Amino acid sequence: QAHQSVSMSSDNYVLENMVTYEKLPVVVHELIMIEAWRTNLFPLLQEDLAQKCGIKAYHMLYHEATLCNLLEVLLYYDYAVEACGDIVIELIDYTCRQIAWLCRTTLEDEEEDEDEGDADECNSSHAETINDDSNLGTIIRQRDDMQWRIALASVTILRYLCEHASQLSLSAKARILDIHDVPCLVIPLIEAPPWTRRDGRNWEKFKPCQNGFNNKGGEWEIVPPEDLLKMTIYEAQPWLILFNILCDKEMRERYHFHSFRKDTILRVRKYLNEVLLDQLPVLADVQRYMDELTILDAPPSTKSNGLVFEQVAPVRESLFANTDWKVEAINALKTKFSEKESKDDPMVIELANLYADEGIEFMLSGNETLSEVEAKKTNKDIDDITISESETKDPERTSICATLILASDLNVKSSKIVYSCGNREGLLQKTSKGNFIRYQLTEITESNNKSASFTIPEGDNSEQLFTVEIQDEDGFTTVLNCNQNLKEMLQCKSPAEVHAKRNDGCWVSFGSLETKFVVQVRCCLVKHDETFRVGEFFLSTAASSNELGV
């Protein structure tokens, strides 16, 4: 939902709620915990996980990537960085660890390419495991792929932390400048960029997806030689980190230069050319600063003998000080990963429901979520009430009809599309306002396809574009108006939004939980046109006693 809000340029209520209810420190804490699991427990469990619990293992790895990517979206705002509080030190340490891994991995790959024949036995064994088609090879490839994407997101997170340094405490600034020496840390990312590689005769760059986001985060694309100097989003991040540190007055005054730091930073001066400055004009200040740095007489680097006070990272310190990882691995195998996965495993079903199509559609609609978990025919619902086939079907509910009224122009006669739930079974969902039943309605209007299409109205009349009339089993009619700014929501401001609205569409909602009716309609952009067509239609109503089996 946070991704959807950013891509649609709408209110990011996910961020607002996480700041209001102080949940960002919880996210960072969870991120540190899952990293500790990946680095310390996973190597001990990988063989057993590959044989019995591959799905669970993948979701645990994916969970870290999801949290990291969520922070990448939210920390764009300075007040989100401030809301992290003291635990931001843990986040700084985390991002620097991932960047160090990224630099080390890139350099190791280059050394192997230069001297493939002299690889030691350890590297050869690892390479054989990676290329293995067995379950173990698959799970290790998944881990390496997730860590790669986590490291890319960490570069962006660190850039936001440096950009919003005014919101950080003195301890956090000291962490960036003194403990981790971030300006020197990101230099290898510029000299040997991990997001650029050569595959045979072709150069490839890792670029974000065209629609702005997906579950992979990006993809490798072949780049023509004439476009190699065109900067991608990932290539810009290390330069922006340098800009935010070297050109910010407060950060520059706290960053003490010595000969090693001077020589390391000046290594990238040669890359500041006109092509780069045309794409990132702010780097002109970095170029000028480096020119001044060349004439600076920096003292030699020496180890300080003074007493230094620094804030520790309490979460990671306590975790590693009080945990016996071998014992934890044995306990995990006895409890969480004792049985082999099957399609009837409750945890596997829960993980599958988390990313089910209907659940994703409901989540991306921008409404209050009726439920994250939907009941299935063969499983218990979230209230542990078993819904049998006879209980799920309610004869009275089959008479519910909904009419969607489209008015592409207020001066033109409106068109109507009639829907009915027919004999479809609904899905029980639990909400803060009680239990609801969600139906997917089917169009029963005998009309051509044009009646199911509309265009964005001119002026400020977009709120009158859609109206839904619902007739219940007692003959009462309820009128619901759209509760979203359709004109702002449907307009495409970039090619990425055009691509997203053609393929995924956007969801228009009506009503609320208080009205006992919630309607959601998918609208997809028609290719080569500014017209939208109406897609799936979902209706959620307050559950009756018959539907609950009471």
Disulfide bonds with the S-S distance in Angstrom:
none
